[in-house]
Amino acid sequence: MIIDCHCHAGKGDGLTGPWDTAAPLHKYLNRAAAAGITRTVLFAAFHSDYAVANREVAQIVSSHRERFFGFAFVHPERDRGRVWSMVRDAVMRYGFCGIKVHRHDGRISREICEAALSFSLPVLYDVMGEVSVVELLATEYPDVAFIIPHLGSFGDDWRAQRAFLDPLSRHANVFTDTSAVRRFELLEEAVERAGPEKILFGSDGPWLHPGVELSKVRALRLAPAAEQLVLSGNLLRLIRRVHRYARAGAPVLVRAATGTGEIRDPWAADQFPA
């Protein structure tokens, strides 16, 4: 199984570029199929109302539950005061299994982290090079898994990516994805220092080619068991912790994957109504 943990879908309403206009999936799905990618995590394009955007993504996910997972996109500022209810609806009504936050919208908040904690959701947070916050997140919320994509910088900020390798390697609840990482030697170093159990395959589709992004993982020449962790095992371990109802008790401690056996999909297609 190969899971792409990072793909946008649906319409945006900003009309300033592809990122907030439209994320059509037809070419992506053909490219993913050709590359052998079997499942994909979807979340919205940039939008002025993520409740609306999440509903659109939910429709896409529900139409092909055997193919897609859903993450709820939330805005730290505009959604202030309603994050928990948005996340609750995303998990309980849509069957989503994670949260997406982008620094372009605003800095991640305690409200978002507390919502993630309530449902044991992983948070994919694009820090846009602001990697110093990772230390704070990791220590303030050790029971929340934070996936920091692009080794910390989609913008190919070498300094930020290199700085991110330290918290990635030290904190059990900090992960990264491989999407849009241009400096291959940094990706190699991330695996060497943090281990393959901290790395997830992602493409940042549909705008980046999933087959091209997957080739970077293949080029790492990992042992089969380690490669399988990157391609699907790590993501499955994180979403297996998700609770479909908010927990009021002690949270589940997030640990990096250590096993190398086959991991079955805990978010099966038949668990939610179409």
C-alpha positions as CSV (number, residue, x, y, z in Angstrom):
1,M,0.0,0.0,0.0
2,I,1.2,3.5,-0.9
3,I,-0.5,6.5,0.8
4,D,0.0,10.0,-0.3
5,C,-0.4,12.0,3.0
6,H,-0.6,15.5,1.4
7,C,-3.0,16.4,-1.4
8,H,-5.5,19.3,-1.8
9,A,-8.9,19.0,-3.4
10,G,-11.9,21.1,-4.2
11,K,-12.5,24.8,-5.0
12,G,-10.9,27.8,-3.4
13,D,-12.4,31.3,-3.6
14,G,-9.4,33.6,-3.5
15,L,-8.5,33.6,-7.2
16,T,-5.0,34.7,-6.7
17,G,-3.3,31.5,-7.9
18,P,-4.0,27.7,-8.2
19,W,-3.6,27.3,-4.4
20,D,-6.8,29.3,-3.6
21,T,-8.7,28.8,-6.9
22,A,-9.0,25.1,-7.7
23,A,-7.4,21.7,-6.9
24,P,-8.9,19.3,-9.5
25,L,-8.1,15.7,-9.0
26,H,-8.6,14.1,-12.4
27,K,-5.0,14.4,-13.6
28,Y,-3.6,13.7,-10.1
29,L,-5.6,10.4,-9.9
30,N,-4.3,9.2,-13.2
31,R,-0.7,10.0,-12.3
32,A,-1.1,8.5,-8.9
33,A,-2.5,5.3,-10.3
34,A,0.4,5.0,-12.8
35,A,2.8,5.4,-9.8
36,G,1.0,2.7,-7.8
37,I,-0.3,5.1,-5.1
38,T,-3.4,3.5,-3.7
39,R,-4.8,6.0,-1.1
40,T,-4.5,9.7,-0.6
41,V,-5.1,12.2,2.3
42,L,-7.2,15.1,1.0
43,F,-7.8,18.5,2.4
44,A,-9.1,21.8,1.0
45,A,-7.4,24.4,-1.0
46,F,-7.1,27.9,0.6
47,H,-10.6,29.2,1.2
48,S,-12.3,32.1,3.1
49,D,-14.6,29.7,4.9
50,Y,-13.1,26.3,5.7
51,A,-16.4,24.9,7.0
52,V,-17.6,25.2,3.4
53,A,-14.4,23.9,2.0
54,N,-14.3,20.9,4.3
55,R,-17.9,20.0,3.3
56,E,-16.8,19.8,-0.3
57,V,-13.8,17.7,0.6
58,A,-16.1,15.4,2.6
59,Q,-18.3,14.9,-0.5
60,I,-15.2,13.8,-2.4
61,V,-14.0,11.5,0.4
62,S,-17.4,9.9,0.9
63,S,-17.8,9.1,-2.8
64,H,-14.6,7.0,-2.7
65,R,-13.9,6.0,0.9
66,E,-11.8,3.1,-0.2
67,R,-9.5,5.7,-2.0
68,F,-9.4,8.8,0.2
69,F,-8.8,10.0,3.8
70,G,-9.9,13.4,4.9
71,F,-8.2,16.1,7.0
72,A,-10.1,19.2,8.3
73,F,-8.6,22.5,7.3
74,V,-9.0,25.2,9.9
75,H,-8.0,28.9,10.1
76,P,-6.4,30.0,13.4
77,E,-8.0,33.4,13.2
78,R,-11.2,33.3,11.3
79,D,-12.3,30.0,12.9
80,R,-11.4,31.2,16.4
81,G,-14.1,30.0,18.8
82,R,-15.5,27.3,16.4
83,V,-12.4,25.2,15.8
84,W,-13.6,22.4,18.2
85,S,-17.1,22.2,16.7
86,M,-15.6,22.2,13.2
87,V,-13.2,19.4,14.1
88,R,-16.0,17.5,15.9
89,D,-18.1,17.6,12.8
90,A,-15.2,16.6,10.6
91,V,-14.5,13.5,12.7
92,M,-18.0,12.5,13.7
93,R,-20.0,13.4,10.5
94,Y,-17.4,13.2,7.8
95,G,-15.1,10.5,9.1
96,F,-12.0,12.7,8.8
97,C,-8.8,11.7,10.7
98,G,-6.6,14.7,10.9
99,I,-6.3,18.5,10.9
100,K,-4.5,20.7,8.4
101,V,-3.2,24.2,9.3
102,H,-1.2,26.7,7.3
103,R,1.0,29.5,8.6
104,H,-0.1,31.6,5.6
105,D,-3.5,31.8,7.3
106,G,-2.1,32.4,10.8
107,R,0.0,30.8,13.6
108,I,-1.4,27.6,15.0
109,S,-3.2,28.2,18.3
110,R,-3.9,26.3,21.5
111,E,-7.5,26.0,20.4
112,I,-6.4,23.9,17.4
113,C,-4.0,21.8,19.5
114,E,-6.6,21.2,22.1
115,A,-9.1,20.0,19.5
116,A,-6.5,17.7,18.1
117,L,-5.8,16.4,21.6
118,S,-9.6,15.7,22.2
119,F,-9.8,13.4,19.3
120,S,-6.1,12.2,19.1
121,L,-5.8,13.7,15.6
122,P,-2.5,14.3,13.9
123,V,-2.0,17.9,12.8
124,L,-0.3,18.6,9.5
125,Y,1.0,22.2,10.0
126,D,2.9,24.0,7.3
127,V,5.1,26.3,9.2
128,M,6.5,28.2,6.1
129,G,10.0,28.1,7.5
130,E,9.0,29.2,11.0
131,V,10.5,26.1,12.5
132,S,11.3,27.5,15.9
133,V,7.6,26.9,16.8
134,V,8.1,23.1,16.4
135,E,10.0,23.0,19.7
136,L,7.1,24.7,21.5
137,L,4.4,22.5,19.9
138,A,6.3,19.3,20.7
139,T,6.9,20.1,24.3
140,E,3.5,21.8,25.1
141,Y,1.5,19.0,23.4
142,P,3.6,15.8,23.6
143,D,0.5,13.7,23.0
144,V,-0.3,15.3,19.7
145,A,1.4,14.2,16.5
146,F,2.6,17.1,14.4
147,I,3.5,16.5,10.8
148,I,5.6,19.4,9.5
149,P,5.6,19.1,5.7
150,H,8.4,19.9,3.3
151,L,11.0,19.5,6.0
152,G,9.7,22.8,7.3
153,S,9.8,24.9,4.1
154,F,8.0,24.6,0.8
155,G,10.1,27.6,-0.2
156,D,13.3,25.6,-0.2
157,D,14.7,27.6,2.8
158,W,17.9,25.5,3.4
159,R,18.5,27.2,6.8
160,A,15.0,26.4,8.0
161,Q,15.0,22.8,6.8
162,R,18.4,22.2,8.3
163,A,17.2,23.7,11.6
164,F,14.1,21.5,11.5
165,L,16.2,18.3,11.5
166,D,17.0,18.8,15.2
167,P,13.5,18.8,16.6
168,L,12.5,16.1,14.1
169,S,15.2,13.8,15.5
170,R,14.6,14.7,19.2
171,H,10.8,14.7,19.6
172,A,8.8,11.5,19.3
173,N,5.7,13.4,18.3
174,V,7.3,15.4,15.4
175,F,7.1,14.0,11.9
176,T,7.6,15.3,8.4
177,D,6.6,14.6,4.9
178,T,8.6,14.4,1.7
179,S,6.5,16.7,-0.5
180,A,8.4,19.5,-2.4
181,V,11.7,18.7,-0.8
182,R,14.2,19.8,-3.5
183,R,17.5,19.3,-1.6
184,F,17.8,15.5,-1.6
185,E,20.7,15.4,0.7
186,L,18.6,17.0,3.4
187,L,16.0,14.3,2.9
188,E,18.7,11.7,3.2
189,E,19.9,13.3,6.4
190,A,16.4,13.4,7.9
191,V,16.1,9.7,7.5
192,E,19.6,9.1,8.9
193,R,19.1,11.3,11.9
194,A,15.4,10.8,12.7
195,G,14.8,7.4,11.2
196,P,12.3,6.3,8.6
197,E,9.6,6.0,11.2
198,K,9.4,9.8,11.3
199,I,9.0,10.4,7.6
200,L,5.8,10.2,5.6
201,F,5.4,10.2,1.8
202,G,3.5,13.2,0.5
203,S,3.2,14.9,-2.9
204,D,1.4,18.3,-2.3
205,G,-0.8,17.3,-5.2
206,P,-2.6,18.0,-7.3
207,W,-0.2,20.7,-8.3
208,L,3.0,18.6,-7.9
209,H,3.3,15.3,-9.7
210,P,2.8,12.4,-7.3
211,G,5.0,10.1,-9.3
212,V,7.9,12.5,-9.3
213,E,7.5,13.0,-5.6
214,L,7.3,9.3,-5.0
215,S,10.6,8.8,-7.0
216,K,12.5,10.6,-4.2
217,V,11.4,8.1,-1.7
218,R,12.5,5.3,-4.0
219,A,15.8,7.0,-4.5
220,L,16.5,6.8,-0.8
221,R,17.0,3.0,-1.3
222,L,15.6,2.1,2.0
223,A,15.3,-1.4,3.2
224,P,11.8,-2.8,2.2
225,A,10.4,-2.6,5.8
226,A,11.7,0.9,6.3
227,E,10.3,2.1,2.9
228,Q,6.9,0.7,3.8
229,L,6.9,2.8,6.9
230,V,7.5,5.9,4.9
231,L,5.0,4.9,2.1
232,S,2.1,4.0,4.4
233,G,2.9,2.5,7.8
234,N,3.6,5.8,9.6
235,L,0.4,7.5,8.5
236,L,-1.6,4.4,9.4
237,R,-0.1,4.3,12.8
238,L,-1.0,8.0,13.4
239,I,-4.6,7.8,12.3
240,R,-5.1,4.5,14.2
241,R,-5.0,6.6,17.3
242,V,-8.0,8.8,16.3
243,H,-11.1,8.7,18.5
244,R,-14.4,9.2,16.8
245,Y,-15.8,10.8,19.9
246,A,-14.0,13.4,22.0
247,R,-12.2,12.1,25.0
248,A,-12.4,13.8,28.4
249,G,-9.7,11.6,30.0
250,A,-6.1,11.0,29.6
251,P,-4.8,11.4,26.0
252,V,-3.0,8.6,24.1
253,L,0.8,9.1,24.0
254,V,2.2,9.5,20.5
255,R,5.2,7.4,19.8
256,A,7.1,6.9,16.6
257,A,6.5,3.7,14.7
258,T,8.8,0.9,15.8
259,G,7.3,-2.3,14.3
260,T,7.9,-3.4,10.7
261,G,5.0,-5.8,10.2
262,E,2.1,-5.2,8.0
263,I,-0.3,-2.5,9.3
264,R,-3.9,-2.8,8.4
265,D,-6.0,0.3,7.5
266,P,-7.8,1.3,10.7
267,W,-10.0,3.9,8.9
268,A,-11.8,1.4,6.7
269,A,-14.3,2.5,4.0
270,D,-17.2,0.7,5.6
271,Q,-17.1,2.6,8.9
272,F,-19.0,5.6,7.7
273,P,-22.2,6.1,5.7
274,A,-21.8,7.3,2.1
